[in-house]
Amino acid sequence: MSHSPSRPTGGPPPGGCGGSPCSCPPAARRPGSAGRKYGHAPAGDEGSHTLGLAQLADPHLLFALRVILPDVEVILGDRDGAVAWVHDGRTSWATLTASGDGPGAAFQGGPRRLLKEIESAVARWERHGRPDLYDFGMTRTPDSQYVWSDDPDTGHRWAVAGVGR
């Protein structure tokens, strides 16, 4: 089976091979990934995406993604073109590549479909007026904790998982 560097198919997730010799194509490897494991599920889903990978470099969007999807990490790089490595730190991963003017390629492994989650989170951020990272705040009560944008009383709220359970 041959692999094209711009279209990784299967192989280890963006976390690399966890220190093992890695035979995956260069575009599927994440820089600085030695010793990290994020699961070894092969790409169970291959398709396309219309996300602007340059948009994912926006620090305001990256902050919002950490609020909306706190367990998901997005790492941007350049391997024969723009690429984004996405993982949940456990078993799910996605590699997204950019195309000049059409849809980019998407490869995912593990039980979660992180591309769909990222697309939904970006749409949610846009629906709420694209708040910048300085528009966010956090409130904690004895029973809950939430992040809000724009105004602590009337702004949109995102519950913080694991609090008040």
C-alpha positions in Angstrom: 0.0 0.0 0.0 1.5 3.3 -1.0 0.9 6.6 0.8 0.9 10.1 -0.7 2.4 12.7 1.7 -0.5 15.1 1.1 -3.1 12.4 1.7 -2.3 10.2 4.6 -4.4 7.0 4.8 -4.6 5.1 8.0 -1.5 4.6 10.1 -0.8 6.0 13.5 -2.8 9.1 14.6 -1.4 12.6 14.8 0.3 11.8 18.1 2.7 9.6 16.1 3.8 6.1 17.1 4.5 6.8 20.8 8.2 6.4 20.4 8.0 3.3 18.1 9.4 3.5 14.6 6.8 5.3 12.5 5.9 4.1 9.1 3.1 6.5 8.5 3.4 9.2 5.8 5.0 12.5 6.8 1.7 14.4 6.6 0.1 12.1 9.2 3.0 12.7 11.7 2.7 15.6 14.1 5.9 17.5 14.9 7.3 17.0 18.4 5.1 13.9 19.0 7.9 11.5 20.2 6.7 9.6 23.2 3.1 10.6 23.0 0.2 8.2 22.2 -3.3 9.2 21.2 -4.6 5.8 20.1 -3.6 3.7 17.2 -6.9 3.3 15.4 -6.4 3.4 11.6 -8.3 6.0 9.6 -11.9 4.7 9.8 -13.3 7.7 8.0 -11.8 9.4 5.0 -13.5 12.3 3.2 -13.3 16.0 2.6 -13.8 19.2 4.6 -14.4 22.9 3.9 -12.8 24.3 7.0 -10.4 27.1 6.3 -7.2 25.8 8.0 -5.9 29.4 8.2 -9.0 30.3 10.2 -8.0 27.7 12.8 -4.9 29.8 13.5 -7.1 32.6 14.8 -6.2 32.8 18.5 -9.8 33.9 19.3 -11.2 30.8 17.6 -8.6 28.6 19.2 -9.6 29.9 22.6 -13.3 29.3 21.9 -12.6 25.8 20.7 -10.9 25.1 24.1 -14.0 26.4 25.8 -16.4 24.4 23.7 -14.3 21.3 23.3 -11.9 21.3 26.3 -10.5 17.9 25.7 -9.7 18.5 22.0 -6.3 19.9 20.9 -5.7 21.4 17.5 -2.1 21.6 16.2 -1.4 23.5 13.0 1.5 22.9 10.8 2.8 22.7 7.2 3.7 19.5 5.5 3.5 19.9 1.8 0.8 22.5 2.5 -1.3 23.5 5.5 -2.3 20.6 7.8 -4.2 20.4 11.1 -3.8 17.6 13.6 -6.7 17.2 16.0 -6.8 14.7 18.9 -8.8 14.2 22.1 -5.8 12.9 24.1 -7.2 9.4 24.2 -8.3 7.4 21.2 -9.7 9.8 18.6 -7.8 11.8 16.0 -8.1 13.6 12.7 -5.7 14.9 10.2 -7.0 17.7 7.9 -5.1 18.9 4.9 -5.8 22.0 2.8 -6.4 22.2 -0.9 -5.6 25.3 -2.9 -9.2 26.3 -3.8 -11.4 23.3 -3.1 -12.3 21.0 -0.3 -9.4 19.6 1.8 -8.9 16.0 2.7 -9.9 14.7 6.1 -8.8 11.4 7.8 -10.2 10.3 11.2 -9.7 7.4 13.6 -11.2 6.4 16.9 -14.8 6.5 18.1 -15.3 10.3 17.9 -15.7 12.2 14.7 -13.6 15.2 15.6 -14.0 17.0 12.3 -17.8 17.2 12.8 -17.2 18.4 16.4 -14.7 21.1 15.2 -17.1 22.2 12.4 -20.0 22.4 14.9 -17.9 24.4 17.4 -16.7 26.8 14.7 -20.3 27.4 13.6 -21.4 27.9 17.2 -18.6 30.5 17.7 -19.7 32.3 14.6 -23.4 32.2 15.6 -22.5 34.0 18.8 -20.7 36.8 17.0 -17.2 35.4 17.0 -16.3 36.6 20.5 -12.6 37.3 21.0 -10.7 35.7 23.8 -10.9 38.9 25.9 -14.8 38.7 25.7 -14.8 35.5 27.8 -15.1 35.2 31.6 -15.7 32.4 34.1 -18.2 32.2 36.9 -18.2 29.6 39.7 -21.0 29.0 42.1 -21.3 26.3 44.8 -23.3 24.2 42.2 -21.9 25.1 38.9 -19.1 26.6 36.8 -19.5 28.1 33.4 -17.7 30.2 30.9 -19.6 33.1 29.4 -19.0 35.6 26.6 -19.7 39.3 26.5 -21.7 39.7 29.7 -21.7 37.4 32.8 -25.5 37.8 33.3 -26.9 38.0 29.8 -24.1 36.6 27.5 -24.0 33.1 26.1 -22.8 30.4 28.6 -20.9 27.2 28.2 -21.0 24.7 31.1 -17.7 23.5 32.3 -17.7 19.7 32.4 -17.1 17.8 35.7 -18.3 20.6 38.1 -21.3 20.3 40.2 -21.9 16.6 39.6 
